[in-house]
């Protein structure tokens, strides 16, 4: 026993006390074989832990190379996994046809018909009049870029020339900004672009500048604030009087125009106020 109180392994092995040269040579050879085996195991474990996946698959212990699997000498060819008898193939359910949205566009979208006529309807052989016998028709999605327009509202005044009666004129539509430069529908679009399509006001300023309309971001912010206040008032009125609100929406079917991907994420009821 050494100073640490641990019994030495070398002291426990009695053959190490022998002075016979043959015994000592055998001990040394046994030790070298054990060291070589341990080094091989360490290399294999290191390749499995630190090597790439392709290297991990290639790391094989030496003992595995000499295994007799026994299935290489049978000579029997296994059957393919995808071989089926005619009866099994007949009982298998037919695959459903893939449902692709090719040529089936939504019916609620407005249709614009474009007819392309040939340059001449005269027969190239006898110069007679050609008659329509059929047509080729196909539909495709088409988009109209967003445009900015000026709405000019005219309220004619009428008076009677035969008497001194009062002047008759239609009342003006209610607007968020009386005498302002933007209609209620345009302010609703600004609010929808900001809260439904997540377009910040400075981007909207750039979009309008592309149409030749130069506005300040503070102007759009004021419109958004006024629109949110008006929308809150309309929603509170709708909560107190639901039936008149439904009548208002029925009279204005475009009240929800410009809705975004999230229901209720924008004050779409602003469109019910008209221009």
C-alpha positions, 0 to 999 in steps of 0.5 A: 500500500502506497502513501495515499492508502490505495493498493497498487495494482502492480502489487496485486499481480503476482506474475510481476514479481517473477524474474523469469525472462519468458514470463516478463516477455509475455507480460510485456506483449500482453500489455502492448496488445491491450494498449493497442486495443484501447488506442483503437477504441479511443480513435473510434469513439473520437471519430463518432463524437467529433467527426462529421456525419459522413465520417460517423457512418464510416467509423466501424469497429474492427470486431464488426469487420469479421462478423459472419452475417450468414445471409450472404451465402444463401443466394436467395433473392428477396422479393421487391417491396413494391411487387403486388399481386393483380388482385391487390392492385385491383382492390386498391382505391383509385387516387383522387384527381388533384383539385387545382384552381386553374381557370376557376376564378372567384365568381364575385369578381367583376368581369371585363370582357375584351373581344379581339376581332381579326383584322378583316372578316372577309374570306381570303378565298372568295372575298365573301363575308365570314360568319362567326362559328365559335370562339376561344374564351379564357379568364385571367386575373387582372389588376388596376393600379391604385389611382388618385383622382379629384372628385368635383361635386356640383350642386346646381341651384334652381329658382323659379322665373315666374315667381319669387320663390325660394332657391332649391339646392340639394344639401351637401354630403357630410364630411369629416373635414368640411371644406377640406381637400380630402373626401371621407372615402380617401381618409378611410383609405389612408386609415385602412392602408395604415392599420390593415396593410401596415403601410406607415404614413411616410410610405403613403406620402411617397406613394402619393408623391408618385401620383403628383400629390405632395402632402406632409406626414402631419396632414395624414396623421391629422386625417387618421386621428379625425377618422379614428374619432369619427369611427369611434362615434359611429361604432358607439352609435351602432351599438346603441341603435343596431337596426339603423346601422344595418340599414345604413350598411345596406344602403351603402354596400361598399362600406367595407371596401378596402378590407385587409387580411384581418377582420376588424383590424381597421375602421372599415365603417368609415366608408359608409360616410360617403364622399 
